Amino acid sequence: MKIYHNPRCSKSRETLKIIQAAGVEPEIVLYLQEPPNKAELESVLSKLGISARQLLRKGEDAYKDNNLADENLTESQLVEFMIKYPKLIERPIVVKGEQAVLGRPPENVTALL
């Protein structure tokens, strides 16, 4: 099990706590320091079953500054922006095998435990 984690985020901390309380010690990816590459992010999106646009944090400055609300931007372009500006990636993301969930709310992670 792997968690894309931001220790400053309460939802991310809460999700990690639920995982650890179940006796699982996940691989913790501090994605703000080590952003995923394109293949990894595309794989995560596929496992989540959502589009890149659905994973974007729309309240971030990088979203507004780069006009990411533009519907003409492609999936590939949005993924590139998330790699360049990892704060744009919604968190936390928990991956187990071929499945993934977004920890919003944190209880979503129980589907993988």
N, C-alpha and C positions, 0 to 999 in steps of 0.2 A: 504494500500500500504506500502511496506517495501523496503528500499534501503540498500544494503550492501555497505557501504560508507567508503572511505578513504579521510579524509579532505585535505590531502597533494596532492591528485591527481586532476589535473585540469579537467579531463573528469568527474570525480566523482562530483566535485563541480558544474560543468556546468549542469550535469544531474539533480542534486538536485535543482538547480535554475529553470530549466524548469518545474519540478514538482510543486514547490512552486508557480511559476508564474501562474500556472493553478488553483491555489486556493486549492491545496492538501497539507496537512502536513503529510508526510509519517513517519512511524516508521523508525528511523535511527539506523542501526546496525553497530557499529564500529568493523568490523570483525577482524581487526588486534589485538584488545584488547580482543574481545570475539569471538573466532573462532566458526563457526557452528559445530554441532556434525555430526556424520556420516549420520544419518537419514535425518537431515535438508539439508545437502549438496547434498545427493542423490535425495531428493525431488526437490531442486533447479535445478539440472542437468536435471531431468525429465521434469520440466516445461520449461526449456530453449530448450529442445530437442537436446542436444548436449552430447558428451562424456566427461568424466573427462579430457582426453588428450586435448580436444579443449578448456577447461577452464584454462589450465595451462599457466602461464606467463613464457615463455621459456628463457627470458633474466635474470631471477633471479639466484643468486648464488646457492640457494637451488636446483634449477633445474639441474644445472651442477654438483654440489657436490654430488648429489644423483643419478646421471646417469638416470634421468627420461626420457631421449630420448630412453631408452631401450624399444623396442616394445613388449617385453615379459611381461612387467608389466601389471597387471590386472587393471580393473576399480577400484576395491576395494582397491588395493594397492595405486593407484594414489589418490584416495579420502583420504586415511589415510595420505599420504604425505601433502595434502592440509590442513588437520586439524592440523598436526604437524607444518607446515610452512605456515601460512595463507597468507604470501606475494605471494605465488604461485598462489593464486586465482585471475583471471582476474576481473577487476572492471570497473565501478560499475555494480551491478546486481540489477534490480528492479523487485519485485514480486507483483502481484496483483491477488489474488485468485489462479486460476489454471494456470495462465499465468506468464511468466517472459521474460525479455529482458536484453541483455547486453548493457550498455550505451556506446557503441563504434560503431558509433558516438553517442553523447548524444541525438540527435534527435530521436533515436530508441525508447526512452521512450514515445514519443507521441502516439504510438500504444496502450499504456495502459491507456491513459488519457481520 
